[in-house]
Amino acid sequence: MFNGISGDEWRRPALRARVRLDFHRPIRKNRLFFGTPDVDKEAEAIREQQVALLRNVPIQGITVEDIDMAIDIYILLDEETGREIAFAPVIVTIGADTLEDLLRFTLRDEFRKIELLEPEQFFLHRFELERFIYRINEDQRQFRLALERRLTAR
């Protein structure tokens, strides 16, 4: 199913979901003690940049319906580095044409939670399930290769 006008009727996306993404500022090393902004202000700036990208850059198969930035920023202590990390959550209501499109949208570092809004029940044919599992495998393989390249570059 696609999102668009077909004849006189408007077709809705096959899937609707509410996705929570928690954006955070990357940990920077060798920062000076003076002139550094607060971690929560940096996380807020990154959240605003990412929301602007979500609003303005189209993603194939995904329709952004609503973006909620009303959730407060929270700060956690990183156990490895001992530094504070600020997270700026966003709840995005999206429509996806296929399960693969929804998967591609949620395979992000910022992904925290998903709530499927529509349909109430979801059935997959054998071919669709095979394609979905293949897509997960491909995305995992690409992630592993990117991680190996990053680790061997050090």
Secondary structure, 3 states (H helix, E strand, C coil): CCCEEECCEEECCCEEEEEEEEEECCCCCCCCCCCCCCHHHHHHHHHHHHHHHHHHCCECCEEEEEEECCCCCEEEECCCCCCEEEEEEEEEEEEECCHHHHHHHHCCCCEEEEEEEECCCCCCCHHHHHHHHHHHHHHHHHHHHHHHHHHHCC
